[in-house]
Amino acid sequence: MARNVMQAVQYVAYGGGSAGLKHVEVGVPSPNTNEVLLKVEAISINPIDWKIQSGVLRPLFLPRTFPHIPCTDVAGQVVQIGPQVTHFKVGDKVLAKLTHQYGGGLAEFAVASESVTAARPSEVSAAEAASLPIAGLTARDVLTQIVGVKLDGTGQPKNILVTAASGGVGHYAVQLAKLGNTHVTATCGARNIDFIKGLGADEVLDYRTPEGAALRSPSGRKYDAVINCTTGIPWSTFDPILNERGVVVDLTPNATSLMTAALKKLTFSKKRLVPFLVDVKREGLEYLVQLLKDGKLKSVIDSRFPLSKAEDAWAKSIDGHATGKIIVEP
Ligand SMILES: NC(=O)c1ccc[n+]([C@@H]2O[C@H](COP(=O)([O-])OP(=O)(O)OC[C@H]3O[C@@H](n4cnc5c(N)ncnc54)[C@H](OP(=O)(O)O)[C@@H]3O)[C@@H](O)[C@H]2O)c1
C-alpha cells in the first residue's frame, strides 16, 4: 500500500547547526510531470548543505522556503513517475541530484527531476552512488573543463596538485586525475597519507608540516593546475608553485578570491585563479556510475548514520574531518 506520510529531517530557520535539525513526520511528496518519486536508500552530505543552513546563500534566497529538508545527493528506488517521465519506470534503482532551492534529500522519500536522475547498476551500492553527484562531478568537471585533462589518458601530461585530497571532492579528484595523463601531488593529514597513495597519488604532503603548508612538491615539480578543495590559502602561497600558465581552481569562492581572480584577469596575468561551481546533469551521473561499475573509480565511505541520527552525520560534516563521504540511510 502506498505511504502518504514519511519521516524526514528539516530545519525551520537559518543557523543552529546540528541542533537546528528536527525529526518530523510529513507528507510524502508527489512527483510533478517530469519527476520521479524515490524511496530513498542513501543520502550523502556535502558541505554546501550545512552552509545553506548557516545562511551563506541567503542573498540568493536559498533555501527557497522554510521548513527546509536539506540534502541533494541521493540514491534510491523509483516508486512513482510523473506523466511525462520516459527514462525510468517503477522499480528502477537510481541516483539523483535534487535542487539546492528545495532540497528534500534527508527523508524516506524524495522527488527528483528526471533530467538529473541516472540508472544505478546492481554492482554499485546505494551509498556508493549517493556519494557521487556533487563531489564526483565537481572533481570530473574541474579536471576536464578547466584543467584540460582527458580521462581516457590521451591528453598532454600535466602536473596537478589536489588539496584536501582525503575529502569528498579530493578523493575523487585524485582517482580521476590518475585516469588522465597526470602526475598528482596531494595534501592531506598524516593519518591519510597511505590512503591517498592507495588512491594513486604520486606524491603526498602532510598539510600540517611546513612543506605541506607551502604546497611544494617533494620532487620539485611546479603545477599546471591546483584543485583547491580547502580554504584559506592565500594567492602568495600558490604563486611560486605554479607553472608559467598555471591555474588554481577555487571551489569555495569568497570575496577575497573573487577579487584576486578578477585582478588576474584585468592584469592579463598568465597564472589564473578560476572560481568554479558544479552543474550536475544526468550525463555526468551516468559517466561516473559507469566508472564505479567498471572498478575504475571508488566511492570511499567515511561513515554511515541511520536517518534517526542524521544530526550526528551533519555535525561530522561540519567538523570537516571526514575521509571520503558521510552517508545517511533511512
Ligand atoms: N564549487 C563547487 O561546485 C563545490 C562542489 C563541491 C564542494 N565544494 C567545496 O569544496 C570544499 C571541499 O568539499 P568536500 O566535500 O571535499 O569537503 P570535506 O569532504 O568535508 O573535506 C574534509 C577533508 O578535508 C581535509 N582537510 C581540511 N583542511 C585541510 C587542509 N588545510 N589541507 C588538507 N586537507 C584538509 C580533512 O582532512 P583532516 O581530517 O586530516 O583535517 C578532511 O579529510 C568545501 O568548501 C565545499 O563547500 C565546492
The ligand as a Tripos MOL2 file, in Angstrom:
@<TRIPOS>MOLECULE
LIG
   48    52     1     0     0
SMALL
NO_CHARGES

@<TRIPOS>ATOM
      1 N1         32.2290   24.9140   -6.1090 N.am      1 LIG1
      2 C1         31.6130   23.7360   -6.1230 C.2       1 LIG1
      3 O1         30.8630   23.4290   -7.0490 O.2       1 LIG1
      4 C2         31.8780   22.7950   -4.9870 C.ar      1 LIG1
      5 C3         31.4650   21.4640   -5.0550 C.ar      1 LIG1
      6 C4         31.7840   20.6060   -4.0180 C.ar      1 LIG1
      7 C5         32.4590   21.0930   -2.8980 C.ar      1 LIG1
      8 N2         32.8010   22.4120   -2.8550 N.ar      1 LIG1
      9 C6         33.5560   22.9480   -1.6980 C.3       1 LIG1
     10 O2         34.8320   22.3210   -1.6960 O.3       1 LIG1
     11 C7         35.2720   22.1640   -0.3650 C.3       1 LIG1
     12 C8         35.6330   20.6900   -0.1260 C.3       1 LIG1
     13 O3         34.4390   19.9120   -0.1650 O.3       1 LIG1
     14 P1         34.4750   18.3810    0.3000 P.3       1 LIG1
     15 O4         33.1110   17.8330    0.1280 O.co2     1 LIG1
     16 O5         35.6190   17.6850   -0.3370 O.co2     1 LIG1
     17 O6         34.7950   18.5920    1.8680 O.3       1 LIG1
     18 P2         35.0180   17.5320    3.0180 P.3       1 LIG1
     19 O7         34.7730   16.1510    2.4940 O.co2     1 LIG1
     20 O8         34.2730   17.9760    4.2090 O.co2     1 LIG1
     21 O9         36.6060   17.6820    3.3370 O.3       1 LIG1
     22 C9         37.0850   17.1110    4.5050 C.3       1 LIG1
     23 C10        38.5480   16.7430    4.3380 C.3       1 LIG1
     24 O10        39.3490   17.9180    4.1450 O.3       1 LIG1
     25 C11        40.6150   17.6840    4.7760 C.3       1 LIG1
     26 N3         41.2240   18.9810    5.0530 N.ar      1 LIG1
     27 C12        40.6730   20.0020    5.7490 C.ar      1 LIG1
     28 N4         41.5200   21.0620    5.7450 N.ar      1 LIG1
     29 C13        42.6140   20.6850    5.0370 C.ar      1 LIG1
     30 C14        43.8220   21.3340    4.6710 C.ar      1 LIG1
     31 N5         44.0710   22.5910    5.0430 N.pl3     1 LIG1
     32 N6         44.7120   20.6740    3.9110 N.ar      1 LIG1
     33 C15        44.4720   19.3930    3.5250 C.ar      1 LIG1
     34 N7         43.3350   18.7110    3.8500 N.ar      1 LIG1
     35 C16        42.4280   19.3630    4.6050 C.ar      1 LIG1
     36 C17        40.2680   16.9270    6.0290 C.3       1 LIG1
     37 O11        41.3860   16.1990    6.4620 O.3       1 LIG1
     38 P3         41.7670   16.0890    8.0320 P.3       1 LIG1
     39 O12        40.6550   15.3460    8.6620 O.co2     1 LIG1
     40 O13        43.0640   15.3830    8.0480 O.co2     1 LIG1
     41 O14        41.8600   17.5160    8.5390 O.co2     1 LIG1
     42 C18        39.1120   16.0160    5.5440 C.3       1 LIG1
     43 O15        39.5620   14.7440    5.1420 O.3       1 LIG1
     44 C19        34.1500   22.6970    0.5520 C.3       1 LIG1
     45 O16        34.4280   24.0360    0.8820 O.3       1 LIG1
     46 C20        32.9340   22.6310   -0.3610 C.3       1 LIG1
     47 O17        31.9300   23.5570    0.0010 O.3       1 LIG1
     48 C21        32.5130   23.2630   -3.8620 C.ar      1 LIG1
@<TRIPOS>BOND
     1     1     2 1
     2     2     3 2
     3     2     4 1
     4     4     5 ar
     5     4    48 ar
     6     5     6 ar
     7     6     7 ar
     8     7     8 ar
     9     8     9 1
    10     8    48 ar
    11     9    10 1
    12     9    46 1
    13    10    11 1
    14    11    12 1
    15    11    44 1
    16    12    13 1
    17    13    14 1
    18    14    15 2
    19    14    16 1
    20    14    17 1
    21    17    18 1
    22    18    19 2
    23    18    20 1
    24    18    21 1
    25    21    22 1
    26    22    23 1
    27    23    24 1
    28    23    42 1
    29    24    25 1
    30    25    26 1
    31    25    36 1
    32    26    27 ar
    33    26    35 ar
    34    27    28 ar
    35    28    29 ar
    36    29    30 ar
    37    29    35 ar
    38    30    31 1
    39    30    32 ar
    40    32    33 ar
    41    33    34 ar
    42    34    35 ar
    43    36    37 1
    44    36    42 1
    45    37    38 1
    46    38    39 2
    47    38    40 1
    48    38    41 1
    49    42    43 1
    50    44    45 1
    51    44    46 1
    52    46    47 1
@<TRIPOS>SUBSTRUCTURE
     1 LIG1         1 GROUP 0 **** ****
